[in-house]
Amino acid sequence: MLSLLPFLLIILVFWFLIIRPQQKRQREAQQMQTALGAGSKVMLTSGIFGTVTEVTDDYIAVEVAEGLSIKVIRAAIGRILPEEFGQEADTEGETAEAGVESASSAADESVEETLAKYTPQPVQQPEKND
């Protein structure tokens, strides 16, 4: 009987360190996926951010850009984001657009000049003297 005690202890430790936390994570993911609704801001497991537009039993439609939606399975939802998450992204987009406009106006040189400037030139090999 005493020889079985280490095996039982290993099984108990295995249960508390691996199996129980995994079951908790699965339960939390299931609750999160059932709580999804249209208008929820989400991050997919691939790192794509968007807003849920349609929820069915099999898939969820996520709008990732204005007028662009993708369909994903429920398990692809990584987390639900807070509502204020999208508000700070709008102000960053405005400054990014201004930067693109200034960069395009500063591009006065032609494509050929740019290619000539950055194209590597062949290296001349020194002649051998025998």
Backbone hydrogen bonds in HBPLUS format (Angstrom, degrees):
<---DONOR---> <-ACCEPTOR-->    atom                        ^
c    i                          cat <-CA-CA->   ^        H-A-AA   ^      H-
h    n   atom  resd res      DA  || num        DHA   H-A  angle D-A-AA Bond
n    s   type  num  typ     dist DA aas  dist angle  dist       angle   num
A0004-LEU N   A0001-MET O   3.15 MM   3  5.47 147.1  2.26 105.3 114.4     1
A0005-LEU N   A0002-LEU O   3.37 MM   3  5.40 149.8  2.47  98.0 106.3     2
A0008-LEU N   A0004-LEU O   3.01 MM   4  6.29 160.6  2.05 158.2 164.2     3
A0009-LEU N   A0005-LEU O   2.94 MM   4  6.10 153.8  2.01 150.4 158.0     4
A0010-ILE N   A0006-PRO O   2.94 MM   4  6.17 154.4  2.00 146.6 152.9     5
A0011-ILE N   A0007-PHE O   3.03 MM   4  6.26 159.5  2.07 148.2 153.3     6
A0012-LEU N   A0008-LEU O   2.97 MM   4  6.15 156.2  2.03 144.8 151.5     7
A0013-VAL N   A0009-LEU O   2.97 MM   4  6.18 161.3  2.00 150.1 154.7     8
A0014-PHE N   A0010-ILE O   2.90 MM   4  6.02 161.2  1.93 148.4 154.2     9
A0015-TRP N   A0011-ILE O   2.92 MM   4  6.09 154.9  1.98 145.4 152.0    10
A0016-PHE N   A0012-LEU O   3.07 MM   4  6.37 162.6  2.10 150.9 154.1    11
A0017-LEU N   A0013-VAL O   2.92 MM   4  5.99 152.2  1.99 154.0 161.4    12
A0018-ILE N   A0014-PHE O   2.98 MM   4  5.67 151.5  2.06 145.5 150.9    13
A0020-ARG N   A0015-TRP O   2.99 MM   5  6.00 167.8  2.00 170.8 170.1    14
A0022-GLN N   A0018-ILE O   3.30 MM   4  6.31 154.9  2.37 143.0 150.0    15
A0023-GLN N   A0019-ILE O   3.04 MM   4  6.28 157.8  2.09 153.7 159.5    16
A0024-LYS N   A0020-ARG O   3.10 MM   4  6.34 151.6  2.18 145.9 153.7    17
A0025-ARG N   A0021-PRO O   2.98 MM   4  6.28 157.2  2.03 149.3 154.4    18
A0026-GLN N   A0022-GLN O   3.00 MM   4  6.25 160.3  2.04 151.1 156.2    19
A0027-ARG N   A0023-GLN O   3.00 MM   4  6.17 156.5  2.05 145.1 151.4    20
A0028-GLU N   A0024-LYS O   2.98 MM   4  6.23 159.0  2.03 150.6 156.0    21
A0029-ALA N   A0025-ARG O   2.95 MM   4  6.14 158.3  2.00 149.5 155.3    22
A0030-GLN N   A0026-GLN O   2.99 MM   4  6.15 157.9  2.04 147.5 153.3    23
A0031-GLN N   A0027-ARG O   3.01 MM   4  6.26 156.6  2.07 147.0 153.2    24
A0032-MET N   A0028-GLU O   2.96 MM   4  6.16 155.4  2.02 147.0 153.7    25
A0033-GLN N   A0029-ALA O   2.97 MM   4  6.16 160.4  2.01 150.1 154.9    26
A0034-THR N   A0030-GLN O   3.06 MM   4  6.26 145.9  2.18 143.8 152.5    27
A0035-ALA N   A0031-GLN O   3.09 MM   4  6.19 132.5  2.32 137.6 149.6    28
A0035-ALA N   A0032-MET O   3.17 MM   3  5.11 132.0  2.41  93.7 106.7    29
A0040-SER N   A0037-GLY O   3.14 MM   3  5.81 158.3  2.19 142.2 142.5    30
A0039-GLY N   A0052-VAL O   2.69 MM  13  5.24 173.7  1.69 148.4 149.6    31
A0052-VAL N   A0040-SER O   2.82 MM  12  5.33 167.0  1.84 158.0 160.5    32
A0081-LEU N   A0041-LYS O   2.69 MM  40  5.29 160.9  1.73 142.1 147.6    33
A0042-VAL N   A0050-GLY O   2.87 MM   8  5.60 163.5  1.89 154.2 159.9    34
A0050-GLY N   A0042-VAL O   3.07 MM   8  5.60 155.4  2.13 157.4 158.2    35
A0043-MET N   A0079-ARG O   2.94 MM  36  5.43 155.2  2.00 156.8 160.3    36
A0078-GLY N   A0043-MET O   2.78 MM  35  5.55 140.6  1.93 137.6 150.7    37
A0079-ARG N   A0043-MET O   3.12 MM  36  5.43 150.1  2.21 147.2 152.1    38
A0044-LEU N   A0048-ILE O   2.81 MM   4  5.24 170.3  1.81 156.4 158.0    39
A0047-GLY N   A0044-LEU O   2.92 MM   3  5.30 163.7  1.95 114.0 119.0    40
A0045-THR N   A0076-ALA O   2.73 MM  31  5.41 151.1  1.81 152.3 157.5    41
A0051-THR N   A0063-GLU O   2.97 MM  12  5.15 155.3  2.04 135.2 140.9    42
A0063-GLU N   A0051-THR O   2.74 MM  12  5.15 166.0  1.76 155.7 151.3    43
A0053-THR N   A0061-ALA O   2.80 MM   8  5.52 172.0  1.81 151.5 154.1    44
A0054-GLU N   A0061-ALA O   3.45 MM   7  4.91 159.2  2.50 128.7 128.1    45
A0061-ALA N   A0054-GLU O   2.85 MM   7  4.91 161.8  1.88 140.2 146.5    46
A0056-THR N   A0059-TYR O   2.99 MM   3  5.48 157.9  2.04 175.0 175.8    47
A0060-ILE N   A0072-VAL O   2.74 MM  12  5.42 155.8  1.79 160.4 168.9    48
A0072-VAL N   A0060-ILE O   2.92 MM  12  5.42 163.7  1.95 151.6 156.0    49
A0062-VAL N   A0070-ILE O   2.77 MM   8  5.34 166.1  1.78 160.6 163.4    50
A0070-ILE N   A0062-VAL O   2.80 MM   8  5.34 157.6  1.85 144.6 149.2    51
A0064-VAL N   A0068-LEU O   2.91 MM   4  5.98 140.5  2.07 157.8 169.5    52
A0068-LEU N   A0065-ALA O   2.94 MM   3  5.09 172.3  1.94 128.8 128.5    53
A0076-ALA N   A0073-ILE O   3.00 MM   3  5.62 161.1  2.03 119.2 125.3    54
A0077-ILE N   A0074-ARG O   3.20 MM   3  5.91 172.1  2.21 121.6 124.0    55
A0085-PHE N   A0082-PRO O   3.13 MM   3  5.61 162.9  2.16 115.5 120.6    56
A0093-GLY N   A0089-ALA O   3.07 MM   4  6.24 148.9  2.17 144.8 152.5    57
A0094-GLU N   A0090-ASP O   3.34 MM   4  6.62 147.3  2.45 142.3 149.2    58
A0096-ALA N   A0092-GLU O   3.06 MM   4  6.27 149.9  2.16 145.9 154.7    59
A0097-GLU N   A0093-GLY O   3.01 MM   4  6.20 154.8  2.08 147.0 152.7    60
A0098-ALA N   A0094-GLU O   3.20 MM   4  6.44 153.8  2.28 142.8 149.2    61
A0099-GLY N   A0095-THR O   3.15 MM   4  6.36 149.3  2.25 140.7 148.3    62
A0100-VAL N   A0096-ALA O   3.09 MM   4  6.40 148.4  2.19 146.2 154.2    63
A0101-GLU N   A0097-GLU O   3.11 MM   4  6.37 157.2  2.16 148.8 154.3    64
A0102-SER N   A0098-ALA O   3.14 MM   4  6.39 159.3  2.18 147.4 152.3    65
A0103-ALA N   A0099-GLY O   3.04 MM   4  6.16 150.3  2.13 141.8 150.0    66
A0104-SER N   A0100-VAL O   2.94 MM   4  6.13 153.5  2.01 148.8 155.5    67
A0105-SER N   A0101-GLU O   3.10 MM   4  6.28 149.1  2.20 144.4 152.2    68
A0106-ALA N   A0102-SER O   3.19 MM   4  6.24 136.4  2.39 134.5 145.0    69
A0108-ASP N   A0106-ALA O   3.02 MM   2  5.75 124.8  2.33 109.3  93.6    70
A0114-THR N   A0110-SER O   3.13 MM   4  6.41 157.2  2.18 146.9 153.1    71
A0115-LEU N   A0111-VAL O   2.89 MM   4  6.13 162.6  1.92 153.4 158.1    72
A0116-ALA N   A0112-GLU O   2.89 MM   4  6.04 159.4  1.93 147.3 153.2    73
A0117-LYS N   A0113-GLU O   2.97 MM   4  6.11 147.8  2.08 140.7 149.3    74
A0118-TYR N   A0114-THR O   3.15 MM   4  6.39 151.5  2.24 148.8 155.0    75
A0119-THR N   A0115-LEU O   2.88 MM   4  5.68 124.4  2.19 149.5 159.9    76
